[in-house]
Amino acid sequence: MIIFDSLAEIFTYPDGEIETLEQYIKRRDKFDYIQKLQDSLDSMKVLYQNPGCLNESEYNKAKSKIQDEFEWWEANIFNEFGDI
């Protein structure tokens, strides 16, 4: 069972690990970010394997979403993972 101390904003895990709310939010955001990239890659895979499976507007929408995810990734990769 995970215990959250709201006064100290600390999570205590069953194995004794302690994580602050800020660390948890950063870890969750990284996971969400990686999941969005994976979803974009999956969409890209479908588009390349079955280019005729979408009509033109659906194709353009999917293509735009993929491009947006990768542009955001390129702009934020160093900040996102604390490499600056």
One Martini backbone bead per residue (centre of mass of N, CA, C, O) as a GRO file, in nm:
protein
   84
    1MET     BB    1   0.097   0.037   0.022
    2ILE     BB    2   0.041   0.368  -0.042
    3ILE     BB    3   0.169   0.656   0.124
    4PHE     BB    4   0.029   0.985   0.189
    5ASP     BB    5   0.175   1.293   0.290
    6SER     BB    6   0.024   1.601   0.277
    7LEU     BB    7   0.217   1.782   0.442
    8ALA     BB    8   0.497   1.670   0.296
    9GLU     BB    9   0.461   1.547   0.014
   10ILE     BB   10   0.481   1.212   0.060
   11PHE     BB   11   0.580   0.904  -0.063
   12THR     BB   12   0.523   0.563   0.057
   13TYR     BB   13   0.651   0.260  -0.007
   14PRO     BB   14   0.662  -0.077   0.061
   15ASP     BB   15   0.995  -0.072   0.015
   16GLY     BB   16   1.066   0.239   0.144
   17GLU     BB   17   1.029   0.434  -0.056
   18ILE     BB   18   1.080   0.784  -0.135
   19GLU     BB   19   0.852   1.046  -0.263
   20THR     BB   20   0.790   1.326  -0.396
   21LEU     BB   21   0.560   1.504  -0.555
   22GLU     BB   22   0.753   1.624  -0.764
   23GLN     BB   23   0.877   1.355  -0.855
   24TYR     BB   24   0.615   1.220  -0.938
   25ILE     BB   25   0.529   1.424  -1.154
   26LYS     BB   26   0.781   1.395  -1.331
   27ARG     BB   27   0.752   1.088  -1.381
   28ARG     BB   28   0.466   1.099  -1.502
   29ASP     BB   29   0.532   1.292  -1.737
   30LYS     BB   30   0.736   1.107  -1.872
   31PHE     BB   31   0.545   0.877  -1.923
   32ASP     BB   32   0.336   1.035  -2.090
   33TYR     BB   33   0.535   1.126  -2.307
   34ILE     BB   34   0.621   0.842  -2.400
   35GLN     BB   35   0.333   0.749  -2.471
   36LYS     BB   36   0.284   0.957  -2.697
   37LEU     BB   37   0.514   0.862  -2.875
   38GLN     BB   38   0.415   0.573  -2.907
   39ASP     BB   39   0.144   0.645  -3.034
   40SER     BB   40   0.269   0.787  -3.279
   41LEU     BB   41   0.425   0.542  -3.383
   42ASP     BB   42   0.176   0.363  -3.423
   43SER     BB   43   0.041   0.548  -3.629
   44MET     BB   44   0.271   0.542  -3.833
   45LYS     BB   45   0.267   0.240  -3.885
   46VAL     BB   46  -0.018   0.228  -4.000
   47LEU     BB   47   0.025   0.427  -4.233
   48TYR     BB   48   0.259   0.262  -4.374
   49GLN     BB   49   0.104  -0.016  -4.399
   50ASN     BB   50  -0.196   0.158  -4.453
   51PRO     BB   51  -0.250   0.417  -4.652
   52GLY     BB   52  -0.571   0.337  -4.733
   53CYS     BB   53  -0.728   0.346  -4.439
   54LEU     BB   54  -0.752   0.652  -4.501
   55ASN     BB   55  -0.857   0.939  -4.541
   56GLU     BB   56  -0.738   1.243  -4.603
   57SER     BB   57  -0.817   1.381  -4.330
   58GLU     BB   58  -0.714   1.154  -4.144
   59TYR     BB   59  -0.426   1.158  -4.241
   60ASN     BB   60  -0.363   1.457  -4.176
   61LYS     BB   61  -0.424   1.437  -3.876
   62ALA     BB   62  -0.217   1.217  -3.803
   63LYS     BB   63   0.031   1.361  -3.920
   64SER     BB   64   0.009   1.613  -3.738
   65LYS     BB   65   0.031   1.472  -3.465
   66ILE     BB   66   0.307   1.349  -3.509
   67GLN     BB   67   0.458   1.613  -3.564
   68ASP     BB   68   0.395   1.752  -3.293
   69GLU     BB   69   0.534   1.547  -3.109
   70PHE     BB   70   0.823   1.574  -3.238
   71GLU     BB   71   0.860   1.877  -3.202
   72TRP     BB   72   0.836   1.876  -2.898
   73TRP     BB   73   1.066   1.682  -2.847
   74GLU     BB   74   1.294   1.848  -2.978
   75ALA     BB   75   1.245   2.106  -2.790
   76ASN     BB   76   1.242   1.918  -2.488
   77ILE     BB   77   1.451   1.691  -2.422
   78PHE     BB   78   1.649   1.831  -2.223
   79ASN     BB   79   1.444   1.934  -2.016
   80GLU     BB   80   1.283   1.673  -1.954
   81PHE     BB   81   1.573   1.511  -1.860
   82GLY     BB   82   1.789   1.711  -1.725
   83ASP     BB   83   2.044   1.805  -1.942
   84ILE     BB   84   2.094   2.128  -1.857
   0.00000   0.00000   0.00000
